[in-house]
Amino acid sequence: MLYGLLAILLTAAVVKIIILKKSAREIADEFADRLDNDTNTLIDISSHDRDMLRLANSINEQLRVLRKEHLQYHLGNTELKTAITNISHDIRTPLTAICGYLYLIKKTDDKELIHSYLEIIGERTETMKQLTEELFRYSVIVSDETEAEMQEVRVNQVLEDCIMGYCGALDEKGIVPEVHITENTIVRMVNKASLERVFSNLLNNALKYSDGDLEITLSDTGEITFSNTSQRLSAVEVEQLFDRFYTVEAARNSTGLGLSIARTLVERMGGTITASYDNKRLTIRIKL
């Protein structure tokens, strides 16, 4: 009786080992196949053993992470190549103009022409300065992994101060902003300097894309919106506005980093920023 029971247990153990070894081989073979082939198919085993199923599920989770990182790397690599092309073009254009006008200056003694050429060179140099500074600010922000100091900030006051600071630039563009700021005090736990940078970048964006109007709202719920008419944009372009190095062709003199910086900063403060385009009107919403 005892020998019979031992025989049954031994047989069961052998069968269990055989099943586990089969499952291990299946996992190894399918894992190798998933690494060699670009597929979203997950590892599936014939065994119903809970431990082996747990192992397969654990590997599948790691495969999902690996695929996500691979996709991000691929997209990032493509984006970087596009960025280098765009930045090279943006910097090369004013640089080529500068070289051209310097050549013309050497060929003439006309003081009026020389003065005119120098003014153009000054404008192109300022364009290059803006492009390089924007690129530098972005590289500093994305490479800084230290957490910004958060504090209670009165959003109303920060927004009002930023708008006042841009009154001159808006006036030069013929833009009279329509501002609606709630009388309720909106306080959020944010980094003040980052919030100021976000508002500044959005105002700069309005200077580039607005057809002459700008509406800024801070609601009772704390939602902030920047809205302006822009005939030059399209719904597809609006979806790409927050992408790094994306520029609308009509808005040269920019690397397209302003809104990407704004998104990075808002998300670091735990908020969201989105853009929509309806009836030729661009609206950017921030929720902190």
Backbone as a ProteinNet text record, in pm:
[ID]
protein_1_A
[PRIMARY]
MLYGLLAILLTAAVVKIIILKKSAREIADEFADRLDNDTNTLIDISSHDRDMLRLANSINEQLRVLRKEHLQYHLGNTELKTAITNISHDIRTPLTAICGYLYLIKKTDDKELIHSYLEIIGERTETMKQLTEELFRYSVIVSDETEAEMQEVRVNQVLEDCIMGYCGALDEKGIVPEVHITENTIVRMVNKASLERVFSNLLNNALKYSDGDLEITLSDTGEITFSNTSQRLSAVEVEQLFDRFYTVEAARNSTGLGLSIARTLVERMGGTITASYDNKRLTIRIKL
[TERTIARY]
83.1	0	87	186.6	274.6	355.8	404.4	483	399.3	272.6	183.1	164.4	147.3	128.2	254	370.8	497.5	516.2	474.3	487.1	401.6	277.9	187.5	245.9	298.9	357.2	479.1	559.5	678.7	640.6	537.9	491.3	439.3	361	307	419.6	522.3	635.6	709.9	728	796.6	716.4	583.3	495.8	503.8	504.4	512.8	642.2	751.7	882.6	885.1	825.3	821.5	742.6	627.1	543.4	617.1	685.5	759.2	873.7	944.1	1053.7	999.9	883.9	822.2	784.2	726.1	687	808.5	917.6	1040.2	1094.7	1091.4	1138.3	1049.2	918.4	826.1	853.4	872.8	901.3	1031.4	1135.9	1266.6	1257.9	1189.9	1178.3	1096	984	898.6	963.5	1037.5	1106	1211	1286.3	1387.1	1321.4	1207.3	1135.6	1085.5	1037.1	985.1	1097.6	1217.3	1330.1	1380.2	1372	1422.2	1324.4	1195.1	1093.4	1017.1	986	910.7	762.6	715.3	576.8	520.7	390.3	324.4	265.6	287.2	235.4	308.7	232.5	290.7	320.8	398.1	433.8	312.1	287.2	173.8	224.1	192.3	240.1	121.2	148.4	42	11.4	107.7	90.5	-8	-78.3	-168.3	-109.9	16.5	82.1	88.9	44.2	33.8	168.4	271.8	403.9	459.4	440.5	489.9	408.2	278.2	194.1	234.5	266.7	312.8	443.3	533	660.4	638.2	550.8	521.8	461.1	369.2	306.8	409.2	500	604.7	694	730.3	813	735.8	605.5	523.1	518.7	511.9	511.7	643.5	752.7	883.5	896.6	834.2	835	758.4	646.5	570	654.1	723.8	810.1	921.1	980.1	1089.4	1042.4	924.3	870.2	843	788.4	759.4	887.6	992	1119.6	1182.7	1166.7	1220.5	1149.9	1018	941.7	981	996.7	1036.7	1175.6	1265.2	1398.9	1392.7	1311.9	1299.8	1240.5	1134.2	1071.9	1167.4	1236.8	1331.5	1444.8	1492.4	1599.8	1554.2	1431.5	1375.8	1355.3	1303.6	1279.5	1409.5	1514.9	1643.8	1698.7	1685.8	1732.6	1655.3	1523	1442.4	1480.1	1505.4	1541.5	1672	1771.4	1900	1881.5	1798	1770.7	1704	1601	1527.8	1616.1	1691.5	1777	1886.5	1943.7	2047.1	1991.4	1868.6	1805.3	1777.8	1725.4	1689.7	1811.6	1923.7	2045.2	2119.3	2114.1	2186.2	2127.3	1995.1	1930.9	1982.3	1976.5	2030.6	2182.5	2252.2	2397.9	2437.1	2365.8	2392.4	2368.8	2259.4	2229.7	2340.6	2388.7	2496.5	2621.1	2658.8	2775.9	2756.8	2636.8	2607.2	2619.5	2563.9	2569.7	2709.7	2787.2	2926.6	3006.1	2976.7	3041.5	3005.8	2877.3	2833.5	2899.4	2917.2	2981.4	3124.6	3193.3	3330.4	3335.4	3223.1	3221.2	3172.7	3138.2	3084.3	3145.3	3147.1	3190.8	3073.6	2953.3	2833.7	2795.6	2806	2781.2	2635.8	2541.6	2400.3	2373.8	2431.5	2414.9	2478.1	2598.4	2666.9	2583.9	2526	2442.3	2320.4	2259.6	2142.6	2179.2	2294	2338.1	2367.4	2427.7	2459.8	2333	2228.4	2101.8	2043.7	2051.3	2000.6	2084	2215.7	2303.9	2269.3	2240.6	2202.5	2074.9	1976.7	1850.5	1873.7	1955.3	1982	2061	2150.7	2227.3	2136.9	2040.5	1945	1860.1	1825	1749.2	1828.2	1956.1	2040.7	2055.2	2066.9	2078.7	1954.4	1835.7	1710.5	1702.3	1741.6	1736.2	1828.2	1950.6	2046.8	2008	1954.9	1912.2	1794.5	1701.8	1586.6	1631.2	1725.1	1777.4	1851	1927.5	2000.6	1904.5	1800.4	1703.3	1636.7	1603.6	1538.2	1631.1	1757.9	1852.5	1873.9	1874.2	1890.4	1770.9	1650.9	1528.4	1516.8	1536.9	1516.7	1627.9	1746.1	1857.2	1858	1778.9	1773.3	1672.5	1722.6	1634.5	1602.6	1655.3	1624.4	1482.2	1413.1	1275.5	1273.1	1191.5	1179.6	1109.2	1147.4	1085.8	941.5	850	707.1	662.2	575.6	523.2	383.4	309.7	177.4	192.6	134.3	148.5	10.3	-4.7	-129.6	-124.8	-195.9	-190.3	-235.9	-339	-391.3	-279.6	-198.1	-94.4	14.6	55.3	160.1	112.9	-11.3	-65.7	-75.1	-124.9	-136.2	0.8	100.4	234.8	294.4	273.3	326.7	261.8	129.8	59.2	110.6	128.3	179.4	318.4	399.7	534.3	538.2	430.1	424.7	340.3	295.8	210.5	278.3	407.6	480	489.5	527.5	541	406.4	300.8	166.8	121.2	151.2	111.8	181.2	307.2	379.4	313.7	254.5	185.2	40.6	-1.2	-139.2	-238.8	-192.5	-279.3	-319	-447.5	-500	-564.9	-498.4	-552	-680.5	-770.5	-895.9	-876.3	-866.8	-829	-947.9	-972.7	-1079.8	-1018.2	-991	-931.4	-1030	-1061.2	-1158.5	-1115	-1213.7	-1184.5	-1149.9	-1185.7	-1148.4	-997.6	-939	-795.3	-769	-693	-657.8	-516.3	-504.7	-374.8	-342.7	-222.6	-178.9	-37.9	-8.8	123.9	210.1	286.3	365.9	502	584.9	709.7	684.5	702.2	665.7	743.7	874.5	956.1	911.7	876.3	829.7	697.1	607	477.4	494.7	585.4	613.1	665.8	753.5	807.4	696.6	604.7	493.3	409.6	369.5	288.7	365.4	494	576.6	582.1	599.3	605.6	472.6	362.6	230.7	204.3	250.7	236.6	323.6	443.7	528.5	462.2	395.8	325.4	215.2	143.5	37.9	96.7	214.1	279.4	312.5	345.4	381.5	259.8	155	45.6	-82.7	-99.2	-225.6	-245.1	-370.8	-406.8	-444.4	-418	-444.5	-529.7	-566	-649.1	-589.8	-627.2	-582.4	-675.8	-729.4	-817.7	-752.7	-734.8	-673.1	-773	-795	-895.6	-839.7	-870.4	-845.2	-980.6	-1033.6	-1168.9	-1171.5	-1292.8	-1310	-1252.6	-1246.4	-1193.9	-1041	-980.8	-835.8	-784.8	-876.6	-833.4	-789	-674.7	-619	-626.8	-676.7	-685.1	-624.8	-553.3	-501.6	-564.8	-638.8	-712.2	-694.6	-668.5	-654.3	-687.8	-728.5	-756.4	-624.8	-616.9	-496.2	-535.4	-538.6	-577.1	-469.5	-344.7	-233.1	-223.3	-288	-276.2	-376.8	-353.9	-449.2	-463.2	-567.2	-589.6	-471.6	-411.3	-296.1	-177.6	-152.9	-40.5	-58.7	-182.3	-209.6	-176.9	-205.7	-174.2	-24	57.1	202.4	270.9	194.5	254.4	341.7	306.6	383.1	500.6	514.4	625.7	755.7	862.6	992.7	1034.9	1086	1145.4	1044.2	913.7	815.6	788.7	796.2	766.1	668.5	576	490.4	573.3	573.7	663.7	649.7	528.9	506.6	567	608.7	659.4	807	887.5	1031.2	1087.9	1218.4	1286.4	1256.1	1221.9	1191.7	1228.1	1279.3	1307.8	1183.4	1075.2	954.7	958.8	1047.4	1064.6	979	924	851.2	738	652.1	538	581.2	687.8	738.7	793.2	861.5	910.2	792.3	687.6	569.6	507	495.7	437.1	522.7	654.5	745.3	729.5	725.8	716.3	581	473	338.8	325.7	373.9	363.7	448.8	564.1	647.1	577.4	488.9	414.7	284.1	265.2	147.4	24.8	41.1	-72.6	-80.5	-175.5	-191.2	-203.5	-157.7	-170.8	-212.1	-315.8	-368.2	-397.6	-406.8	-438.4	-551.9	-640.3	-749	-762.4	-825	-838.7	-978.6	-1055.7	-1195.2	-1231.5	-1287.1	-1326.6	-1210.7	-1093.5	-972.8	-925.1	-963.4	-924.3	-843.5	-723.6	-635.4	-660.2	-684.1	-706.6	-614.2	-537.2	-447.9	-498.8	-519.4	-576.1	-474.5	-467.6	-379.8	-463.3	-441.8	-504.6	-394.1	-388.1	-284.7	-344.2
-120	0	125.6	122.1	238.3	254.4	139.5	146	197.2	157.5	203.9	354.4	406.1	550.8	627.4	572	636.4	636.6	526.7	516.3	622.6	638.3	739.9	879.1	909.2	1041.3	1065.6	960.2	973.4	997.9	924.5	943.7	1085.6	1133.1	1268.7	1371.5	1348	1439.8	1441.9	1323.1	1314.5	1387.2	1363.6	1431.7	1582.5	1626.3	1768.9	1827.8	1755.4	1802.7	1812.1	1709.3	1708.9	1830	1856.5	1970.2	2102.1	2114.4	2237.2	2258.3	2149.9	2161.1	2201.2	2145.2	2180.9	2329.1	2375	2515.4	2607.2	2564.6	2644.4	2656.8	2544.2	2548.3	2639.3	2630.2	2716	2863.3	2893.6	3033	3079.8	2997.2	3033.5	3053.9	2959.2	2968.8	3091.5	3113.9	3226.5	3359.4	3360.9	3483.8	3521.8	3421.8	3446.8	3494.2	3434.1	3473	3617.4	3657.2	3793.8	3896.9	3858.1	3950.5	3965.4	3855.4	3857.7	3922	3914.8	3964.6	4081.8	4177.7	4294.8	4260.1	4208.7	4165.8	4202.3	4223.9	4255.3	4130.7	4014.3	3889.7	3856.7	3819.9	3789.2	3640.4	3605.1	3465.5	3389	3274	3190.1	3047.1	2984.8	2849.4	2755.1	2628.5	2527.2	2485.5	2506.6	2464	2553.9	2495.4	2572.4	2585.4	2551.2	2563.8	2711.3	2743.8	2882.9	2953.2	2884.5	2947.3	2976.9	2882.6	2905.1	3013.1	3015.4	3121.2	3257.8	3258.8	3383.8	3430.1	3335.9	3368.2	3422.9	3357	3402.5	3542.4	3567.5	3699.6	3806.9	3769.3	3863.2	3899.7	3801.4	3827	3911.3	3882.4	3961.2	4108.6	4134	4271.3	4340.1	4267.3	4323.4	4344.5	4257	4274.4	4399.6	4425.1	4547.5	4671.5	4668.4	4782.9	4797.6	4685	4686.7	4741.5	4698.6	4748.2	4897.8	4941.5	5084.5	5166	5118.5	5189.4	5186.9	5074.2	5063.6	5162.3	5171.7	5265.4	5409.3	5439.9	5574.2	5606.8	5508.1	5528.9	5554.5	5473.7	5488.6	5625.2	5662.6	5792.9	5906.4	5888.4	5991.7	6008.5	5895.7	5900.5	5970.8	5938.3	6003.9	6152.7	6182	6321	6400.2	6336.4	6403.4	6436.4	6341.8	6366.8	6482	6483.2	6592.5	6724.2	6716.7	6837.9	6896.3	6810.6	6858.2	6925.8	6864.7	6923.8	7059.6	7065.8	7191.7	7301.1	7265.9	7365.5	7411.9	7317.4	7353.9	7451.4	7423.6	7512.6	7649.3	7650.8	7776.8	7864.4	7801.7	7878.6	7912.5	7821	7842.2	7958.6	7976.3	8081.7	8220.8	8262.3	8395	8402.3	8289.8	8290	8312.4	8248.9	8267.3	8412.5	8470.9	8611	8702.6	8675.6	8757.3	8751.6	8632	8616.4	8690.1	8683.1	8750.6	8901.8	8958	9104	9151	9069.6	9104.7	9109.9	9019.9	9020.1	9146.7	9186.6	9307.4	9432.8	9432.7	9548.1	9565.1	9454	9461.7	9515.8	9503.2	9541.1	9684.3	9757.2	9891.6	9990.3	10118.1	10227.6	10319.2	10280.9	10361.4	10347.8	10458	10454.5	10419.2	10468.8	10438.4	10288.8	10232.1	10088.5	10008.6	10049.9	9980.8	9986.4	10104.6	10118.6	10026.5	10021.9	9935.2	9788.8	9748.5	9609.8	9574.3	9668.5	9643.7	9626.5	9701.5	9685.2	9546.1	9500.3	9366.1	9259.9	9279.8	9185.5	9182.2	9302	9308.4	9230.5	9240.3	9167.4	9016.5	8974.3	8830.6	8777.2	8859.6	8818.3	8802.5	8892.8	8883	8757.3	8722.9	8599.6	8477.5	8472.5	8360.2	8356.4	8472.1	8479.8	8421.3	8457.8	8406.1	8254.6	8204.7	8060.4	7984	8030.2	7960.8	7971.2	8085.7	8101.1	8008.8	7997.5	7909.7	7764.4	7725.6	7588.9	7564.5	7664	7650.2	7637.2	7720.8	7714.4	7577.9	7524.9	7394.3	7285.3	7286.2	7184	7189.8	7310.8	7325.2	7266.4	7294.1	7248.8	7097.1	7036	6890.8	6812.4	6871.7	6800.2	6816.8	6910.7	6933.9	6838.7	6734.7	6633.7	6660.6	6769	6803.4	6857.3	6821.1	6866.8	7015	7089.8	7232.7	7255.2	7360.7	7392	7437.1	7369.3	7400.8	7485.8	7580.5	7666.1	7712.2	7760.8	7814.2	7946.4	7950.5	8067.5	8119.5	8250.6	8314.6	8330.3	8242.9	8237.6	8369.2	8431.3	8558.3	8659.5	8675.6	8777.8	8747	8620.2	8581.6	8606.9	8570.9	8590.6	8738.8	8819.1	8963.8	9025.7	8988	9044	9008.5	8883.7	8841.8	8917.7	8936.6	9011	9154.7	9216	9353.4	9360.6	9260.7	9259.5	9249.5	9201	9185.5	9292.4	9391.1	9495.6	9564	9596.1	9662.6	9578.4	9451.6	9361.9	9338	9322.9	9303.8	9428	9545.2	9671.8	9688.4	9648.3	9658	9573.2	9461.2	9372.9	9414.6	9522.2	9567.4	9478.5	9407.1	9315.4	9379.2	9394.3	9443.1	9324	9265.5	9144	9169.1	9074.4	9077.1	8981.5	9037.5	8959.7	8942.1	8816.3	8784.9	8702.7	8767.2	8699.7	8702.7	8586.2	8576.5	8660.5	8711.2	8786.7	8693.6	8567.7	8469.6	8444.8	8432	8406	8258.9	8235.1	8099.2	8069.1	7978.1	7941.2	7796.6	7776.6	7642.2	7617.8	7491	7450.9	7425.9	7526	7518.7	7584.8	7580.2	7655.6	7788.4	7897.7	8028.6	8060.9	8037.6	8068.5	7987.1	7859.2	7773.6	7823.9	7865.3	7916.7	8044.8	8130.9	8253.4	8219.9	8120.4	8078.9	8024.5	7948.1	7893.2	8006.9	8102.2	8214.6	8295.9	8314.5	8390.1	8321.2	8189.6	8115.7	8118.6	8115	8120.5	8258.5	8361.5	8496.7	8512.4	8456.2	8457.3	8382.2	8272.7	8195	8277.8	8357.3	8443.6	8550.5	8601.9	8701.8	8643.2	8513.1	8449.2	8416	8365.6	8306.2	8388.1	8485.6	8557.9	8645	8653.5	8742.3	8881.5	8909.6	9044.7	9048.5	8931.2	8928	8828.4	8842.9	8750.8	8760.9	8647.7	8642.3	8551.4	8604.8	8530.3	8520.4	8398.7	8377.1	8292.6	8332.8	8251.3	8233.2	8111.1	8085	8063.2	8054.9	8029.7	7894.4	7800.8	7667.2	7661.3	7770.8	7774	7735.9	7710.7	7678.9	7806.6	7798.3	7913.4	7886	7981.8	7964.4	8084.8	8055.3	8155.6	8124.6	8220.2	8193	8308.1	8273.6	8376.3	8319.8	8406.2	8367.2	8348.4	8243.2	8218.3	8144.6	8217.4	8159.4	8066	8083.1	8009.3	7865.7	7834.9	7701.6	7604.3	7477.4	7371.9	7281.5	7198.7	7109	7013.6	6969.7	6878	6948.9	7072.5	7147.5	7172.3	7199.9	7226.4	7104.8	6984.2	6862	6845.4	6909.6	6895.2	7012.2	7110.8	7231.5	7203.9	7101	7071.4	6977.9	6930.6	6842.2	6921.3	6858.5	6924.3	6956.9	7077.7	7123.4	7138	7127.5	7145.5	7293.7	7340.4	7479.8	7487.8	7582	7613.6	7701.4	7672.5	7740.8	7892.7	7939.9	8084.3	8148.6	8068.8	8123.8	8093.7	8127.1	8108	8196.4	8200	8266	8192.7	8066	7988.3	7843.7	7777.6	7634.4	7551.5	7615.9	7542.4	7482.9	7532.6	7474.1	7540.8	7658.6	7733	7655.1	7595.2	7521.4	7386.4	7328.3	7204.5	7229.2	7341.2	7379.6	7400.1	7467.8	7492.3	7360.8	7264.8	7135	7063.7	7064.7	6999.7	7057.5	7190.3	7256.3	7232.4	7240.2	7218.6	7076.6	6979.4	6839.6	6813.3	6878.2	6862.7	6918.4	7015.7	7073	6997.1	6885.9	6801.8	6847.4	6936.2	6987.7	6929.9	6980.6	6938.8	7062.6	7050.3	7158.6	7097	7151.6	7098.2	7212.4	7178	7277.7	7225.4	7315.3	7280.1	7388.5	7352.5	7446.6	7432.9	7539.3	7535.6	7670.4	7664.9	7787.8	7887.1	7834.4	7916.1	7982.2	7924.5	7982.3	7879.7	7920.6	7835.1	7863.5	7757.2	7771	7675.1	7729.2	7648.9	7655.2	7537.7	7528.8	7469.1	7528.8	7478.4	7448.5	7329.8	7294	7254.9	7325.2	7300	7229.4
0	0	0	89.5	99.4	-27.6	-82.7	-204.6	-321.2	-321.2	-427.6	-421.8	-298.2	-281.5	-322.7	-283.2	-320.8	-471.6	-534.3	-679.8	-748.4	-694.3	-752.2	-736	-614.1	-588.6	-676.7	-691.8	-774.9	-920.4	-966	-1104.3	-1124.4	-1024.9	-1033.7	-1036.8	-955.3	-950.6	-1083.8	-1142.5	-1272.5	-1380.2	-1379.7	-1476.8	-1458.1	-1330.6	-1298.9	-1352.5	-1332	-1378.9	-1531	-1595.3	-1742.2	-1793.3	-1728.5	-1769.2	-1747.6	-1633.3	-1602.5	-1701.9	-1735.4	-1831.4	-1968.8	-2006.1	-2133.8	-2133.2	-2021.5	-2011.3	-2017.1	-1950.3	-1951	-2092.4	-2168.3	-2306.7	-2391.4	-2369.1	-2444.1	-2415.6	-2288.5	-2251.1	-2314	-2307.8	-2363.8	-2514.4	-2583.3	-2729.5	-2770.4	-2703.2	-2740.6	-2703.6	-2593.5	-2553.2	-2658	-2703.6	-2806.5	-2935.3	-2968.2	-3089.4	-3079.8	-2962.4	-2945.9	-2955.4	-2910.9	-2919	-3062.2	-3139.5	-3277.4	-3373.3	-3343.4	-3436.1	-3375.1	-3460.6	-3417.1	-3415.7	-3304.7	-3292.7	-3156.4	-3152	-3025.2	-2958.9	-3021	-2965.2	-2834.9	-2734.6	-2604.4	-2592.3	-2490.9	-2465.9	-2414.2	-2475.3	-2435.2	-2417.1	-2303.8	-2276.8	-2261.5	-2283.7	-2277.3	-2133.8	-2043	-1904.1	-1829.1	-1733.5	-1646.9	-1506.1	-1493.1	-1363.8	-1324	-1202.9	-1160.1	-1157.4	-1113.5	-1106.7	-1245.6	-1339.2	-1474.7	-1545	-1518.3	-1575.6	-1519.9	-1389.9	-1327.8	-1390.6	-1416.4	-1479.7	-1620.7	-1696.9	-1833	-1831.8	-1739	-1729.1	-1691.6	-1600.6	-1560.4	-1678.9	-1759	-1877.2	-1978.2	-1991.7	-2083.8	-2043.3	-1913	-1865.1	-1900.6	-1884.8	-1919.9	-2069.9	-2147.4	-2292.3	-2333	-2264.2	-2293.5	-2266.1	-2152.7	-2117.6	-2220.3	-2259.9	-2356.8	-2491	-2534.9	-2662	-2655.1	-2541.4	-2523.7	-2529.4	-2460.4	-2461.5	-2600.3	-2669.4	-2805.5	-2897.5	-2883.7	-2966.2	-2935.5	-2806.3	-2767.9	-2823.4	-2818.4	-2872.3	-3022.4	-3092.3	-3236.9	-3272.1	-3202.1	-3228.7	-3193.5	-3080.3	-3038.7	-3138.6	-3193.5	-3291.6	-3419.2	-3462.8	-3581.3	-3555.3	-3435.4	-3398.3	-3393.2	-3342.1	-3332.8	-3471.6	-3563.5	-3699.6	-3762.9	-3742.6	-3794.7	-3729.3	-3597.4	-3523	-3575.1	-3599.6	-3650.1	-3785.8	-3870.4	-4001.9	-3987.8	-3901	-3882.9	-3824.6	-3718.9	-3654.5	-3750.1	-3825.3	-3922.2	-4025.2	-4070.2	-4168.1	-4107.2	-3984.3	-3919.7	-3893.2	-3858.5	-3830.7	-3960.8	-4055.5	-4181.2	-4260.6	-4256.6	-4334.7	-4298.8	-4169.8	-4137.3	-4154	-4128.9	-4142.5	-4288.8	-4380.9	-4523.6	-4564.1	-4509.8	-4540.4	-4489	-4367.1	-4308.8	-4397.9	-4439.9	-4525.7	-4658.2	-4711.5	-4837.8	-4827.5	-4720.7	-4705.3	-4669	-4595.9	-4569.6	-4699.9	-4791.5	-4922.7	-4999.9	-4992.5	-5063.5	-5005.7	-4871.9	-4808.4	-4861.4	-4882.1	-4932.9	-5075.8	-5149.5	-5290.2	-5314.8	-5207.4	-5228.2	-5129.8	-5173.7	-5087.2	-5053.1	-5099.7	-5073.4	-4925.5	-4852.7	-4708.7	-4676.5	-4759.1	-4735	-4753.2	-4857.8	-4879.8	-4766.6	-4727.5	-4619.3	-4491	-4462.2	-4342.3	-4350.9	-4471.6	-4491.4	-4473.2	-4528.6	-4516.3	-4370	-4297	-4157.1	-4072.7	-4106.2	-4035.2	-4058.5	-4182.3	-4214.1	-4142.2	-4141.2	-4070.4	-3922	-3865.6	-3724.7	-3697.6	-3787.8	-3772.2	-3779.8	-3877.4	-3891.6	-3771.8	-3719.6	-3602.2	-3481.4	-3465.3	-3355.4	-3368.9	-3492.6	-3516.7	-3471.4	-3508.2	-3466.3	-3314.9	-3253.7	-3108.3	-3041.6	-3093.6	-3036.2	-3051.4	-3167.7	-3191.7	-3097.1	-3082.6	-2996.8	-2849.2	-2808	-2668.5	-2637	-2732.6	-2712.5	-2700.3	-2784.5	-2779.3	-2648.1	-2603.2	-2477.4	-2358.9	-2355.4	-2244.6	-2239.7	-2356.3	-2360.2	-2308	-2352	-2308.5	-2157.8	-2100.8	-1956.4	-1882.6	-1933.2	-1866.2	-1869.7	-1986.5	-1997.5	-1929.2	-1916.8	-1852.6	-1701	-1650.7	-1506.4	-1444.2	-1378.5	-1320.4	-1173.5	-1119.9	-981.3	-972.9	-866.5	-850	-813	-887.5	-860.7	-727.1	-658	-529.3	-550.6	-485.7	-499.1	-381	-410.5	-305.7	-344	-246.8	-275.7	-350.8	-470.1	-556.1	-594.5	-589.3	-631.7	-784	-852.6	-998.2	-1059.2	-998.8	-1050.8	-1069.1	-964.6	-965.7	-1068.4	-1076	-1171.2	-1314.2	-1343.6	-1477.6	-1511.8	-1418.2	-1440.8	-1466.9	-1387.7	-1403.2	-1539.2	-1582.2	-1712.4	-1827.4	-1818.1	-1923.5	-1929.7	-1813	-1809	-1871.6	-1848.7	-1903.4	-2054.8	-2114.3	-2259.2	-2327.7	-2253.5	-2311.5	-2429.6	-2414.8	-2521.6	-2646.9	-2631.8	-2746.8	-2814.6	-2734.9	-2790.9	-2865.4	-2809	-2871.8	-3006.8	-3015.8	-3142.4	-3250.9	-3209.5	-3304.3	-3327.2	-3260.6	-3274	-3202.8	-3101	-3026.4	-2893	-2872.4	-2744.8	-2674.9	-2576.2	-2513.8	-2437.6	-2450.8	-2373.4	-2255.8	-2137.5	-2019.8	-1925.6	-1886.2	-1791.4	-1677.7	-1567.5	-1452	-1336.5	-1284	-1175.7	-1055.2	-984.1	-862.5	-747.5	-761.3	-659	-663.1	-548.3	-541.9	-574.1	-679.6	-721.3	-673.4	-580.8	-524.8	-563.6	-614.3	-652	-599.1	-570.6	-526.1	-650.5	-691.7	-813.8	-790.1	-892.2	-890	-961.2	-892.7	-947.6	-1074.1	-1073.4	-1190.4	-1311.8	-1288.6	-1398.3	-1452.5	-1363.7	-1407	-1488.4	-1445.1	-1520.4	-1659.4	-1667.9	-1798	-1888	-1831.1	-1909.5	-1968.4	-1885.1	-1933.5	-2037.3	-2013.6	-2107.9	-2243.9	-2243.4	-2369	-2443.2	-2369.8	-2433.4	-2493.4	-2426.9	-2481.7	-2606.3	-2602.9	-2721.7	-2836.6	-2803.9	-2905.2	-2969.4	-2887.4	-2939.6	-3031.4	-2996.6	-3082	-3219.4	-3223.9	-3350.6	-3435.1	-3370.5	-3446.7	-3451.9	-3364.1	-3359.6	-3483.1	-3528	-3638.8	-3589.7	-3462.8	-3411.7	-3287.1	-3235.5	-3115.2	-3016.3	-2891.8	-2787.4	-2668.7	-2627.8	-2510.6	-2406.6	-2287.6	-2178	-2063.8	-2014.9	-1910.8	-1798	-1676.7	-1557	-1489.5	-1494.1	-1445	-1294.3	-1240.3	-1096.7	-1055.4	-1151.8	-1122	-1133.8	-1179.6	-1193.2	-1330.4	-1425.6	-1561.8	-1632.2	-1699.2	-1770	-1919.7	-1996.5	-2140.8	-2212.4	-2319.4	-2411.7	-2546.6	-2601.8	-2724.8	-2823.4	-2949.3	-3052.5	-3189.7	-3279.9	-3417.3	-3491.1	-3572.3	-3651	-3779	-3888.3	-4015.9	-4070.8	-4023.9	-4083.2	-4033.9	-3922.6	-3864.1	-3922.7	-3896.2	-3929.7	-3808.2	-3808.1	-3695	-3676.1	-3788	-3779.5	-3717	-3756.8	-3701.1	-3552.2	-3511.9	-3370.8	-3285.8	-3337	-3262.3	-3242.5	-3327.2	-3319.9	-3250.8	-3206.8	-3150.2	-3028.5	-2950.1	-2828.6	-2854.7	-2980.1	-3012.4	-3014.9	-2968.9	-2970.2	-3112.6	-3132.1	-3255.7	-3369.4	-3338.4	-3446.1	-3464.8	-3588.4	-3616.6	-3731.9	-3723.6	-3836.6	-3928.8	-4057.2	-4150.1	-4142.7	-4117.4	-4113.7	-3991	-3895.5	-3768.8	-3752.5	-3852.9	-3843	-3732.6	-3721.3	-3608.6	-3479.5	-3487.8	-3368	-3392.9	-3290.3	-3301.2	-3271.5	-3232.2	-3198.4	-3059.7	-2974.3	-2841.9	-2735.2	-2763.9	-2661.7	-2597.9	-2680.3	-2626	-2569	-2624.2	-2567.4	-2427.5	-2409.2	-2276.7	-2182.7	-2232.1	-2149	-2103.6	-2195	-2158.2	-2054.6	-2075.4	-1981	-1841	-1832.2	-1702.2	-1636.3	-1714.9	-1659	-1605	-1682.1	-1638.5	-1515.1	-1503.8	-1384.7	-1261.2	-1281.7	-1169.2	-1144.9	-1215.9	-1194.8	-1269.6	-1367.2	-1442.1	-1582	-1659.8	-1799.2	-1887	-2010.2	-2107.5	-2240.5	-2302	-2427.3	-2523.3	-2651.3	-2753.7	-2840.3	-2882.3	-2973.2	-3078.9	-3190.8	-3302.9	-3359.7	-3349.8	-3394.1	-3455.1	-3576	-3647.1	-3656.4	-3694.5	-3712.9	-3583	-3470.1	-3341.4	-3261.8	-3222.7	-3142.9	-2994.9	-2918.5	-2774.5	-2701.3	-2609.2	-2525.5	-2382.1	-2321.4	-2186.6	-2090.2	-1973	-1867.7	-1744.1	-1687.3	-1562.1	-1463.5	-1351.3	-1252.1	-1130.1
[MASK]
++++++++++++++++++++++++++++++++++++++++++++++++++++++++++++++++++++++++++++++++++++++++++++++++++++++++++++++++++++++++++++++++++++++++++++++++++++++++++++++++++++++++++++++++++++++++++++++++++++++++++++++++++++++++++++++++++++++++++++++++++++++++++++++++++++++++++++++++++++++++++++++++

